[in-house]
């Protein structure tokens, strides 16, 4: 019996705001991934005996894992915030 009618109709301004927030959220997630991975790469390269090649391989692996769990998850979310499962 939950029809969410208490929220009212989605006006064009609300939909535009949702799209802007969604784009901002994706931008923040990509930024977190790239900055965090760069810090990880530089730390391994300069502060450990892993060297350039070892740090690059580890950095690529963590980038792929980060993409799967951080960026890809958000891109699959529906844009409509009232959709079940959001």
PDB file of N, CA, C and O in Angstrom:
ATOM      1  N   UNK A   1       0.829  -1.184   0.000  1.00  0.00           N
ATOM      2  CA  UNK A   1       0.000   0.000   0.000  1.00  0.00           C
ATOM      3  C   UNK A   1       0.871   1.245   0.000  1.00  0.00           C
ATOM      4  O   UNK A   1       0.401   2.341   0.306  1.00  0.00           O
ATOM      5  N   UNK A   2       2.100   1.078  -0.333  1.00  0.00           N
ATOM      6  CA  UNK A   2       2.996   2.223  -0.365  1.00  0.00           C
ATOM      7  C   UNK A   2       3.097   2.720  -1.806  1.00  0.00           C
ATOM      8  O   UNK A   2       3.807   2.134  -2.624  1.00  0.00           O
ATOM      9  N   UNK A   3       2.387   3.794  -2.108  1.00  0.00           N
ATOM     10  CA  UNK A   3       2.398   4.314  -3.474  1.00  0.00           C
ATOM     11  C   UNK A   3       3.251   5.575  -3.617  1.00  0.00           C
ATOM     12  O   UNK A   3       3.386   6.109  -4.718  1.00  0.00           O
ATOM     13  N   UNK A   4       3.824   6.052  -2.520  1.00  0.00           N
ATOM     14  CA  UNK A   4       4.718   7.205  -2.509  1.00  0.00           C
ATOM     15  C   UNK A   4       4.047   8.481  -3.014  1.00  0.00           C
ATOM     16  O   UNK A   4       4.722   9.386  -3.505  1.00  0.00           O
ATOM     17  N   UNK A   5       2.740   8.553  -2.895  1.00  0.00           N
ATOM     18  CA  UNK A   5       2.026   9.749  -3.355  1.00  0.00           C
ATOM     19  C   UNK A   5       2.327  10.958  -2.480  1.00  0.00           C
ATOM     20  O   UNK A   5       2.094  12.091  -2.902  1.00  0.00           O
ATOM     21  N   UNK A   6       2.837  10.747  -1.279  1.00  0.00           N
ATOM     22  CA  UNK A   6       3.148  11.855  -0.403  1.00  0.00           C
ATOM     23  C   UNK A   6       4.309  12.710  -0.928  1.00  0.00           C
ATOM     24  O   UNK A   6       4.505  13.838  -0.474  1.00  0.00           O
ATOM     25  N   UNK A   7       5.074  12.176  -1.876  1.00  0.00           N
ATOM     26  CA  UNK A   7       6.211  12.921  -2.410  1.00  0.00           C
ATOM     27  C   UNK A   7       5.802  13.870  -3.527  1.00  0.00           C
ATOM     28  O   UNK A   7       6.578  14.758  -3.880  1.00  0.00           O
ATOM     29  N   UNK A   8       4.640  13.717  -4.081  1.00  0.00           N
ATOM     30  CA  UNK A   8       4.184  14.588  -5.151  1.00  0.00           C
ATOM     31  C   UNK A   8       4.750  14.164  -6.496  1.00  0.00           C
ATOM     32  O   UNK A   8       5.490  13.186  -6.605  1.00  0.00           O
ATOM     33  N   UNK A   9       4.383  14.920  -7.503  1.00  0.00           N
ATOM     34  CA  UNK A   9       4.847  14.617  -8.854  1.00  0.00           C
ATOM     35  C   UNK A   9       6.274  15.107  -9.037  1.00  0.00           C
ATOM     36  O   UNK A   9       6.709  16.071  -8.408  1.00  0.00           O
ATOM     37  N   UNK A  10       6.978  14.424  -9.905  1.00  0.00           N
ATOM     38  CA  UNK A  10       8.340  14.860 -10.193  1.00  0.00           C
ATOM     39  C   UNK A  10       8.287  15.930 -11.272  1.00  0.00           C
ATOM     40  O   UNK A  10       7.981  15.648 -12.430  1.00  0.00           O
ATOM     41  N   UNK A  11       8.585  17.140 -10.883  1.00  0.00           N
ATOM     42  CA  UNK A  11       8.602  18.236 -11.842  1.00  0.00           C
ATOM     43  C   UNK A  11       9.905  18.201 -12.626  1.00  0.00           C
ATOM     44  O   UNK A  11      10.816  17.440 -12.298  1.00  0.00           O
ATOM     45  N   UNK A  12       9.990  19.027 -13.662  1.00  0.00           N
ATOM     46  CA  UNK A  12      11.192  19.059 -14.486  1.00  0.00           C
ATOM     47  C   UNK A  12      12.397  19.519 -13.675  1.00  0.00           C
ATOM     48  O   UNK A  12      13.512  19.049 -13.900  1.00  0.00           O
ATOM     49  N   UNK A  13      12.181  20.438 -12.730  1.00  0.00           N
ATOM     50  CA  UNK A  13      13.292  20.919 -11.902  1.00  0.00           C
ATOM     51  C   UNK A  13      13.842  19.804 -11.019  1.00  0.00           C
ATOM     52  O   UNK A  13      15.053  19.712 -10.817  1.00  0.00           O
ATOM     53  N   UNK A  14      12.962  18.960 -10.495  1.00  0.00           N
ATOM     54  CA  UNK A  14      13.398  17.855  -9.641  1.00  0.00           C
ATOM     55  C   UNK A  14      14.184  16.836 -10.461  1.00  0.00           C
ATOM     56  O   UNK A  14      15.218  16.343 -10.011  1.00  0.00           O
ATOM     57  N   UNK A  15      13.705  16.522 -11.647  1.00  0.00           N
ATOM     58  CA  UNK A  15      14.400  15.568 -12.512  1.00  0.00           C
ATOM     59  C   UNK A  15      15.771  16.126 -12.911  1.00  0.00           C
ATOM     60  O   UNK A  15      16.758  15.391 -12.917  1.00  0.00           O
ATOM     61  N   UNK A  16      15.837  17.414 -13.241  1.00  0.00           N
ATOM     62  CA  UNK A  16      17.116  18.035 -13.589  1.00  0.00           C
ATOM     63  C   UNK A  16      18.086  17.998 -12.407  1.00  0.00           C
ATOM     64  O   UNK A  16      19.280  17.749 -12.576  1.00  0.00           O
ATOM     65  N   UNK A  17      17.559  18.247 -11.222  1.00  0.00           N
ATOM     66  CA  UNK A  17      18.397  18.189 -10.021  1.00  0.00           C
ATOM     67  C   UNK A  17      18.925  16.774  -9.791  1.00  0.00           C
ATOM     68  O   UNK A  17      20.093  16.599  -9.443  1.00  0.00           O
ATOM     69  N   UNK A  18      18.086  15.776  -9.980  1.00  0.00           N
ATOM     70  CA  UNK A  18      18.506  14.388  -9.807  1.00  0.00           C
ATOM     71  C   UNK A  18      19.599  14.018 -10.800  1.00  0.00           C
ATOM     72  O   UNK A  18      20.558  13.335 -10.440  1.00  0.00           O
ATOM     73  N   UNK A  19      19.466  14.460 -12.037  1.00  0.00           N
ATOM     74  CA  UNK A  19      20.479  14.157 -13.046  1.00  0.00           C
ATOM     75  C   UNK A  19      21.796  14.861 -12.723  1.00  0.00           C
ATOM     76  O   UNK A  19      22.868  14.278 -12.887  1.00  0.00           O
ATOM     77  N   UNK A  20      21.718  16.092 -12.273  1.00  0.00           N
ATOM     78  CA  UNK A  20      22.930  16.819 -11.897  1.00  0.00           C
ATOM     79  C   UNK A  20      23.611  16.142 -10.723  1.00  0.00           C
ATOM     80  O   UNK A  20      24.831  15.978 -10.728  1.00  0.00           O
ATOM     81  N   UNK A  21      22.846  15.748  -9.721  1.00  0.00           N
ATOM     82  CA  UNK A  21      23.418  15.058  -8.569  1.00  0.00           C
ATOM     83  C   UNK A  21      24.041  13.730  -8.981  1.00  0.00           C
ATOM     84  O   UNK A  21      25.110  13.368  -8.490  1.00  0.00           O
ATOM     85  N   UNK A  22      23.387  13.009  -9.873  1.00  0.00           N
ATOM     86  CA  UNK A  22      23.907  11.728 -10.339  1.00  0.00           C
ATOM     87  C   UNK A  22      25.248  11.930 -11.062  1.00  0.00           C
ATOM     88  O   UNK A  22      26.196  11.177 -10.839  1.00  0.00           O
ATOM     89  N   UNK A  23      25.319  12.946 -11.924  1.00  0.00           N
ATOM     90  CA  UNK A  23      26.570  13.238 -12.632  1.00  0.00           C
ATOM     91  C   UNK A  23      27.661  13.658 -11.653  1.00  0.00           C
ATOM     92  O   UNK A  23      28.812  13.248 -11.799  1.00  0.00           O
ATOM     93  N   UNK A  24      27.312  14.470 -10.658  1.00  0.00           N
ATOM     94  CA  UNK A  24      28.281  14.885  -9.649  1.00  0.00           C
ATOM     95  C   UNK A  24      28.776  13.690  -8.840  1.00  0.00           C
ATOM     96  O   UNK A  24      29.961  13.600  -8.519  1.00  0.00           O
ATOM     97  N   UNK A  25      27.875  12.783  -8.517  1.00  0.00           N
ATOM     98  CA  UNK A  25      28.243  11.586  -7.766  1.00  0.00           C
ATOM     99  C   UNK A  25      29.219  10.726  -8.561  1.00  0.00           C
ATOM    100  O   UNK A  25      30.181  10.204  -7.998  1.00  0.00           O
ATOM    101  N   UNK A  26      28.988  10.576  -9.839  1.00  0.00           N
ATOM    102  CA  UNK A  26      29.907   9.793 -10.678  1.00  0.00           C
ATOM    103  C   UNK A  26      31.258  10.491 -10.765  1.00  0.00           C
ATOM    104  O   UNK A  26      32.299   9.836 -10.700  1.00  0.00           O
ATOM    105  N   UNK A  27      31.253  11.818 -10.911  1.00  0.00           N
ATOM    106  CA  UNK A  27      32.508  12.571 -10.962  1.00  0.00           C
ATOM    107  C   UNK A  27      33.309  12.401  -9.676  1.00  0.00           C
ATOM    108  O   UNK A  27      34.526  12.221  -9.719  1.00  0.00           O
ATOM    109  N   UNK A  28      32.635  12.458  -8.546  1.00  0.00           N
ATOM    110  CA  UNK A  28      33.320  12.288  -7.259  1.00  0.00           C
ATOM    111  C   UNK A  28      33.882  10.887  -7.127  1.00  0.00           C
ATOM    112  O   UNK A  28      34.996  10.716  -6.631  1.00  0.00           O
ATOM    113  N   UNK A  29      33.145   9.891  -7.554  1.00  0.00           N
ATOM    114  CA  UNK A  29      33.632   8.508  -7.465  1.00  0.00           C
ATOM    115  C   UNK A  29      34.856   8.291  -8.358  1.00  0.00           C
ATOM    116  O   UNK A  29      35.814   7.640  -7.941  1.00  0.00           O
ATOM    117  N   UNK A  30      34.834   8.830  -9.587  1.00  0.00           N
ATOM    118  CA  UNK A  30      36.006   8.720 -10.454  1.00  0.00           C
ATOM    119  C   UNK A  30      37.194   9.454  -9.850  1.00  0.00           C
ATOM    120  O   UNK A  30      38.321   8.960  -9.893  1.00  0.00           O
ATOM    121  N   UNK A  31      36.945  10.634  -9.286  1.00  0.00           N
ATOM    122  CA  UNK A  31      38.036  11.400  -8.676  1.00  0.00           C
ATOM    123  C   UNK A  31      38.647  10.655  -7.501  1.00  0.00           C
ATOM    124  O   UNK A  31      39.870  10.605  -7.367  1.00  0.00           O
ATOM    125  N   UNK A  32      37.807  10.074  -6.646  1.00  0.00           N
ATOM    126  CA  UNK A  32      38.315   9.294  -5.513  1.00  0.00           C
ATOM    127  C   UNK A  32      39.167   8.129  -5.999  1.00  0.00           C
ATOM    128  O   UNK A  32      40.224   7.849  -5.433  1.00  0.00           O
ATOM    129  N   UNK A  33      38.713   7.458  -7.034  1.00  0.00           N
ATOM    130  CA  UNK A  33      39.443   6.309  -7.550  1.00  0.00           C
ATOM    131  C   UNK A  33      40.793   6.726  -8.133  1.00  0.00           C
ATOM    132  O   UNK A  33      41.812   6.098  -7.842  1.00  0.00           O
ATOM    133  N   UNK A  34      40.810   7.764  -8.942  1.00  0.00           N
ATOM    134  CA  UNK A  34      42.053   8.187  -9.590  1.00  0.00           C
ATOM    135  C   UNK A  34      43.048   8.753  -8.578  1.00  0.00           C
ATOM    136  O   UNK A  34      44.227   8.403  -8.618  1.00  0.00           O
ATOM    137  N   UNK A  35      42.597   9.614  -7.678  1.00  0.00           N
ATOM    138  CA  UNK A  35      43.503  10.208  -6.688  1.00  0.00           C
ATOM    139  C   UNK A  35      44.031   9.148  -5.724  1.00  0.00           C
ATOM    140  O   UNK A  35      45.224   9.120  -5.420  1.00  0.00           O
ATOM    141  N   UNK A  36      43.146   8.279  -5.247  1.00  0.00           N
ATOM    142  CA  UNK A  36      43.580   7.211  -4.341  1.00  0.00           C
ATOM    143  C   UNK A  36      44.553   6.262  -5.001  1.00  0.00           C
ATOM    144  O   UNK A  36      45.525   5.829  -4.383  1.00  0.00           O
ATOM    145  N   UNK A  37      44.294   5.938  -6.258  1.00  0.00           N
ATOM    146  CA  UNK A  37      45.188   5.041  -6.969  1.00  0.00           C
ATOM    147  C   UNK A  37      46.532   5.699  -7.256  1.00  0.00           C
ATOM    148  O   UNK A  37      47.564   5.030  -7.211  1.00  0.00           O
ATOM    149  N   UNK A  38      46.540   6.992  -7.548  1.00  0.00           N
ATOM    150  CA  UNK A  38      47.801   7.709  -7.770  1.00  0.00           C
ATOM    151  C   UNK A  38      48.644   7.746  -6.495  1.00  0.00           C
ATOM    152  O   UNK A  38      49.858   7.553  -6.544  1.00  0.00           O
ATOM    153  N   UNK A  39      48.000   7.994  -5.362  1.00  0.00           N
ATOM    154  CA  UNK A  39      48.718   7.996  -4.083  1.00  0.00           C
ATOM    155  C   UNK A  39      49.297   6.608  -3.805  1.00  0.00           C
ATOM    156  O   UNK A  39      50.447   6.483  -3.384  1.00  0.00           O
ATOM    157  N   UNK A  40      48.500   5.573  -4.041  1.00  0.00           N
ATOM    158  CA  UNK A  40      48.959   4.195  -3.849  1.00  0.00           C
ATOM    159  C   UNK A  40      50.146   3.887  -4.757  1.00  0.00           C
ATOM    160  O   UNK A  40      51.121   3.281  -4.313  1.00  0.00           O
ATOM    161  N   UNK A  41      50.076   4.297  -6.022  1.00  0.00           N
ATOM    162  CA  UNK A  41      51.141   4.042  -6.992  1.00  0.00           C
ATOM    163  C   UNK A  41      52.439   4.748  -6.601  1.00  0.00           C
ATOM    164  O   UNK A  41      53.511   4.143  -6.608  1.00  0.00           O
ATOM    165  N   UNK A  42      52.332   6.046  -6.257  1.00  0.00           N
ATOM    166  CA  UNK A  42      53.536   6.783  -5.859  1.00  0.00           C
ATOM    167  C   UNK A  42      54.140   6.233  -4.569  1.00  0.00           C
ATOM    168  O   UNK A  42      55.362   6.182  -4.426  1.00  0.00           O
ATOM    169  N   UNK A  43      53.294   5.825  -3.637  1.00  0.00           N
ATOM    170  CA  UNK A  43      53.803   5.261  -2.388  1.00  0.00           C
ATOM    171  C   UNK A  43      54.569   3.969  -2.640  1.00  0.00           C
ATOM    172  O   UNK A  43      55.665   3.776  -2.113  1.00  0.00           O
ATOM    173  N   UNK A  44      53.995   3.096  -3.438  1.00  0.00           N
ATOM    174  CA  UNK A  44      54.704   1.848  -3.748  1.00  0.00           C
ATOM    175  C   UNK A  44      55.977   2.106  -4.539  1.00  0.00           C
ATOM    176  O   UNK A  44      56.987   1.438  -4.320  1.00  0.00           O
ATOM    177  N   UNK A  45      55.943   3.062  -5.451  1.00  0.00           N
ATOM    178  CA  UNK A  45      57.093   3.317  -6.308  1.00  0.00           C
ATOM    179  C   UNK A  45      58.265   3.894  -5.526  1.00  0.00           C
ATOM    180  O   UNK A  45      59.400   3.442  -5.680  1.00  0.00           O
ATOM    181  N   UNK A  46      57.995   4.898  -4.683  1.00  0.00           N
ATOM    182  CA  UNK A  46      59.079   5.608  -4.017  1.00  0.00           C
ATOM    183  C   UNK A  46      59.378   5.141  -2.591  1.00  0.00           C
ATOM    184  O   UNK A  46      60.491   5.350  -2.108  1.00  0.00           O
ATOM    185  N   UNK A  47      58.433   4.527  -1.914  1.00  0.00           N
ATOM    186  CA  UNK A  47      58.633   4.203  -0.502  1.00  0.00           C
ATOM    187  C   UNK A  47      58.812   2.715  -0.226  1.00  0.00           C
ATOM    188  O   UNK A  47      58.985   2.321   0.927  1.00  0.00           O
ATOM    189  N   UNK A  48      58.774   1.896  -1.247  1.00  0.00           N
ATOM    190  CA  UNK A  48      58.967   0.457  -1.055  1.00  0.00           C
ATOM    191  C   UNK A  48      59.954  -0.056  -2.099  1.00  0.00           C
ATOM    192  O   UNK A  48      60.243   0.639  -3.073  1.00  0.00           O
ATOM    193  N   UNK A  49      60.463  -1.250  -1.905  1.00  0.00           N
ATOM    194  CA  UNK A  49      61.372  -1.807  -2.919  1.00  0.00           C
ATOM    195  C   UNK A  49      60.644  -2.391  -4.130  1.00  0.00           C
ATOM    196  O   UNK A  49      61.271  -3.064  -4.948  1.00  0.00           O
ATOM    197  N   UNK A  50      59.359  -2.154  -4.263  1.00  0.00           N
ATOM    198  CA  UNK A  50      58.607  -2.705  -5.398  1.00  0.00           C
ATOM    199  C   UNK A  50      59.077  -2.130  -6.725  1.00  0.00           C
ATOM    200  O   UNK A  50      59.053  -2.820  -7.744  1.00  0.00           O
ATOM    201  N   UNK A  51      59.500  -0.885  -6.721  1.00  0.00           N
ATOM    202  CA  UNK A  51      59.977  -0.267  -7.947  1.00  0.00           C
ATOM    203  C   UNK A  51      58.847   0.154  -8.863  1.00  0.00           C
ATOM    204  O   UNK A  51      57.670   0.060  -8.517  1.00  0.00           O
ATOM    205  N   UNK A  52      59.234   0.621 -10.045  1.00  0.00           N
ATOM    206  CA  UNK A  52      58.248   1.131 -10.995  1.00  0.00           C
ATOM    207  C   UNK A  52      57.331   0.036 -11.516  1.00  0.00           C
ATOM    208  O   UNK A  52      56.111   0.199 -11.524  1.00  0.00           O
ATOM    209  N   UNK A  53      57.899  -1.059 -11.945  1.00  0.00           N
ATOM    210  CA  UNK A  53      57.103  -2.128 -12.544  1.00  0.00           C
ATOM    211  C   UNK A  53      56.161  -2.773 -11.523  1.00  0.00           C
ATOM    212  O   UNK A  53      54.990  -3.006 -11.822  1.00  0.00           O
ATOM    213  N   UNK A  54      56.656  -3.054 -10.345  1.00  0.00           N
ATOM    214  CA  UNK A  54      55.812  -3.652  -9.307  1.00  0.00           C
ATOM    215  C   UNK A  54      54.686  -2.738  -8.882  1.00  0.00           C
ATOM    216  O   UNK A  54      53.554  -3.181  -8.686  1.00  0.00           O
ATOM    217  N   UNK A  55      54.997  -1.462  -8.740  1.00  0.00           N
ATOM    218  CA  UNK A  55      53.944  -0.522  -8.329  1.00  0.00           C
ATOM    219  C   UNK A  55      52.921  -0.328  -9.437  1.00  0.00           C
ATOM    220  O   UNK A  55      51.737  -0.145  -9.157  1.00  0.00           O
ATOM    221  N   UNK A  56      53.358  -0.365 -10.692  1.00  0.00           N
ATOM    222  CA  UNK A  56      52.417  -0.209 -11.798  1.00  0.00           C
ATOM    223  C   UNK A  56      51.476  -1.404 -11.889  1.00  0.00           C
ATOM    224  O   UNK A  56      50.278  -1.230 -12.111  1.00  0.00           O
ATOM    225  N   UNK A  57      51.992  -2.594 -11.723  1.00  0.00           N
ATOM    226  CA  UNK A  57      51.143  -3.793 -11.771  1.00  0.00           C
ATOM    227  C   UNK A  57      50.141  -3.791 -10.619  1.00  0.00           C
ATOM    228  O   UNK A  57      48.958  -4.064 -10.824  1.00  0.00           O
ATOM    229  N   UNK A  58      50.607  -3.486  -9.416  1.00  0.00           N
ATOM    230  CA  UNK A  58      49.701  -3.432  -8.264  1.00  0.00           C
ATOM    231  C   UNK A  58      48.677  -2.317  -8.420  1.00  0.00           C
ATOM    232  O   UNK A  58      47.521  -2.474  -8.028  1.00  0.00           O
ATOM    233  N   UNK A  59      49.088  -1.210  -8.981  1.00  0.00           N
ATOM    234  CA  UNK A  59      48.185  -0.081  -9.173  1.00  0.00           C
ATOM    235  C   UNK A  59      47.106  -0.396 -10.207  1.00  0.00           C
ATOM    236  O   UNK A  59      45.950  -0.010 -10.030  1.00  0.00           O
ATOM    237  N   UNK A  60      47.466  -1.081 -11.268  1.00  0.00           N
ATOM    238  CA  UNK A  60      46.471  -1.471 -12.274  1.00  0.00           C
ATOM    239  C   UNK A  60      45.453  -2.432 -11.665  1.00  0.00           C
ATOM    240  O   UNK A  60      44.254  -2.316 -11.918  1.00  0.00           O
ATOM    241  N   UNK A  61      45.932  -3.376 -10.865  1.00  0.00           N
ATOM    242  CA  UNK A  61      45.022  -4.334 -10.217  1.00  0.00           C
ATOM    243  C   UNK A  61      44.062  -3.624  -9.265  1.00  0.00           C
ATOM    244  O   UNK A  61      42.867  -3.918  -9.264  1.00  0.00           O
ATOM    245  N   UNK A  62      44.566  -2.695  -8.459  1.00  0.00           N
ATOM    246  CA  UNK A  62      43.686  -1.983  -7.526  1.00  0.00           C
ATOM    247  C   UNK A  62      42.746  -1.034  -8.267  1.00  0.00           C
ATOM    248  O   UNK A  62      41.635  -0.785  -7.800  1.00  0.00           O
ATOM    249  N   UNK A  63      43.168  -0.504  -9.406  1.00  0.00           N
ATOM    250  CA  UNK A  63      42.279   0.347 -10.189  1.00  0.00           C
ATOM    251  C   UNK A  63      41.096  -0.457 -10.724  1.00  0.00           C
ATOM    252  O   UNK A  63      39.958   0.011 -10.688  1.00  0.00           O
ATOM    253  N   UNK A  64      41.359  -1.648 -11.213  1.00  0.00           N
ATOM    254  CA  UNK A  64      40.285  -2.498 -11.730  1.00  0.00           C
ATOM    255  C   UNK A  64      39.316  -2.877 -10.616  1.00  0.00           C
ATOM    256  O   UNK A  64      38.101  -2.817 -10.804  1.00  0.00           O
ATOM    257  N   UNK A  65      39.838  -3.262  -9.470  1.00  0.00           N
ATOM    258  CA  UNK A  65      38.983  -3.602  -8.327  1.00  0.00           C
ATOM    259  C   UNK A  65      38.182  -2.384  -7.874  1.00  0.00           C
ATOM    260  O   UNK A  65      36.988  -2.489  -7.597  1.00  0.00           O
ATOM    261  N   UNK A  66      38.837  -1.240  -7.799  1.00  0.00           N
ATOM    262  CA  UNK A  66      38.144  -0.010  -7.417  1.00  0.00           C
ATOM    263  C   UNK A  66      37.067   0.371  -8.404  1.00  0.00           C
ATOM    264  O   UNK A  66      35.997   0.831  -8.006  1.00  0.00           O
ATOM    265  N   UNK A  67      37.328   0.187  -9.686  1.00  0.00           N
ATOM    266  CA  UNK A  67      36.320   0.495 -10.698  1.00  0.00           C
ATOM    267  C   UNK A  67      35.091  -0.386 -10.522  1.00  0.00           C
ATOM    268  O   UNK A  67      33.959   0.093 -10.603  1.00  0.00           O
ATOM    269  N   UNK A  68      35.313  -1.660 -10.286  1.00  0.00           N
ATOM    270  CA  UNK A  68      34.187  -2.586 -10.140  1.00  0.00           C
ATOM    271  C   UNK A  68      33.327  -2.229  -8.934  1.00  0.00           C
ATOM    272  O   UNK A  68      32.099  -2.225  -9.025  1.00  0.00           O
ATOM    273  N   UNK A  69      33.970  -1.926  -7.796  1.00  0.00           N
ATOM    274  CA  UNK A  69      33.215  -1.722  -6.568  1.00  0.00           C
ATOM    275  C   UNK A  69      32.790  -0.285  -6.321  1.00  0.00           C
ATOM    276  O   UNK A  69      31.864  -0.056  -5.543  1.00  0.00           O
ATOM    277  N   UNK A  70      33.427   0.685  -6.950  1.00  0.00           N
ATOM    278  CA  UNK A  70      33.100   2.083  -6.666  1.00  0.00           C
ATOM    279  C   UNK A  70      32.343   2.736  -7.820  1.00  0.00           C
ATOM    280  O   UNK A  70      31.257   3.280  -7.617  1.00  0.00           O
ATOM    281  N   UNK A  71      32.894   2.689  -9.004  1.00  0.00           N
ATOM    282  CA  UNK A  71      32.306   3.423 -10.125  1.00  0.00           C
ATOM    283  C   UNK A  71      31.187   2.639 -10.788  1.00  0.00           C
ATOM    284  O   UNK A  71      30.093   3.168 -10.986  1.00  0.00           O
ATOM    285  N   UNK A  72      31.441   1.412 -11.124  1.00  0.00           N
ATOM    286  CA  UNK A  72      30.467   0.615 -11.859  1.00  0.00           C
ATOM    287  C   UNK A  72      29.171   0.420 -11.076  1.00  0.00           C
ATOM    288  O   UNK A  72      28.087   0.403 -11.659  1.00  0.00           O
ATOM    289  N   UNK A  73      29.283   0.275  -9.771  1.00  0.00           N
ATOM    290  CA  UNK A  73      28.102   0.097  -8.927  1.00  0.00           C
ATOM    291  C   UNK A  73      27.179   1.308  -9.023  1.00  0.00           C
ATOM    292  O   UNK A  73      25.963   1.146  -9.127  1.00  0.00           O
ATOM    293  N   UNK A  74      27.729   2.506  -8.991  1.00  0.00           N
ATOM    294  CA  UNK A  74      26.904   3.713  -9.036  1.00  0.00           C
ATOM    295  C   UNK A  74      26.313   3.936 -10.419  1.00  0.00           C
ATOM    296  O   UNK A  74      25.186   4.419 -10.527  1.00  0.00           O
ATOM    297  N   UNK A  75      27.038   3.598 -11.477  1.00  0.00           N
ATOM    298  CA  UNK A  75      26.525   3.814 -12.819  1.00  0.00           C
ATOM    299  C   UNK A  75      25.322   2.926 -13.117  1.00  0.00           C
ATOM    300  O   UNK A  75      24.511   3.262 -13.980  1.00  0.00           O
ATOM    301  N   UNK A  76      25.191   1.806 -12.424  1.00  0.00           N
ATOM    302  CA  UNK A  76      24.067   0.903 -12.650  1.00  0.00           C
ATOM    303  C   UNK A  76      22.817   1.319 -11.871  1.00  0.00           C
ATOM    304  O   UNK A  76      21.742   0.760 -12.093  1.00  0.00           O
ATOM    305  N   UNK A  77      22.942   2.284 -10.969  1.00  0.00           N
ATOM    306  CA  UNK A  77      21.794   2.725 -10.186  1.00  0.00           C
ATOM    307  C   UNK A  77      20.795   3.441 -11.092  1.00  0.00           C
ATOM    308  O   UNK A  77      21.200   4.190 -11.981  1.00  0.00           O
ATOM    309  N   UNK A  78      19.495   3.222 -10.880  1.00  0.00           N
ATOM    310  CA  UNK A  78      18.499   3.934 -11.691  1.00  0.00           C
ATOM    311  C   UNK A  78      18.504   5.423 -11.354  1.00  0.00           C
ATOM    312  O   UNK A  78      18.745   5.813 -10.211  1.00  0.00           O
ATOM    313  N   UNK A  79      18.235   6.241 -12.359  1.00  0.00           N
ATOM    314  CA  UNK A  79      18.229   7.682 -12.157  1.00  0.00           C
ATOM    315  C   UNK A  79      17.030   8.131 -11.335  1.00  0.00           C
ATOM    316  O   UNK A  79      17.119   9.116 -10.602  1.00  0.00           O
ATOM    317  N   UNK A  80      15.924   7.435 -11.445  1.00  0.00           N
ATOM    318  CA  UNK A  80      14.725   7.783 -10.694  1.00  0.00           C
ATOM    319  C   UNK A  80      14.897   7.306  -9.250  1.00  0.00           C
ATOM    320  O   UNK A  80      15.005   6.105  -9.001  1.00  0.00           O
ATOM    321  N   UNK A  81      14.923   8.233  -8.309  1.00  0.00           N
ATOM    322  CA  UNK A  81      15.182   7.869  -6.908  1.00  0.00           C
ATOM    323  C   UNK A  81      14.012   7.146  -6.253  1.00  0.00           C
ATOM    324  O   UNK A  81      14.173   6.596  -5.164  1.00  0.00           O
ATOM    325  N   UNK A  82      12.848   7.131  -6.878  1.00  0.00           N
ATOM    326  CA  UNK A  82      11.694   6.468  -6.274  1.00  0.00           C
ATOM    327  C   UNK A  82      11.551   5.042  -6.743  1.00  0.00           C
ATOM    328  O   UNK A  82      10.613   4.357  -6.336  1.00  0.00           O
ATOM    329  N   UNK A  83      12.451   4.572  -7.589  1.00  0.00           N
ATOM    330  CA  UNK A  83      12.390   3.196  -8.084  1.00  0.00           C
ATOM    331  C   UNK A  83      12.769   2.246  -6.943  1.00  0.00           C
ATOM    332  O   UNK A  83      13.676   2.525  -6.159  1.00  0.00           O
ATOM    333  N   UNK A  84      12.068   1.142  -6.871  1.00  0.00           N
ATOM    334  CA  UNK A  84      12.337   0.132  -5.846  1.00  0.00           C
ATOM    335  C   UNK A  84      13.758  -0.389  -5.966  1.00  0.00           C
ATOM    336  O   UNK A  84      14.223  -0.650  -7.075  1.00  0.00           O
ATOM    337  N   UNK A  85      14.453  -0.544  -4.860  1.00  0.00           N
ATOM    338  CA  UNK A  85      15.795  -1.057  -4.855  1.00  0.00           C
ATOM    339  C   UNK A  85      16.876   0.007  -4.872  1.00  0.00           C
ATOM    340  O   UNK A  85      18.061  -0.327  -4.861  1.00  0.00           O
ATOM    341  N   UNK A  86      16.510   1.253  -4.899  1.00  0.00           N
ATOM    342  CA  UNK A  86      17.487   2.351  -4.925  1.00  0.00           C
ATOM    343  C   UNK A  86      18.082   2.581  -3.581  1.00  0.00           C
ATOM    344  O   UNK A  86      18.922   3.467  -3.422  1.00  0.00           O
TER     345      UNK A  86
END
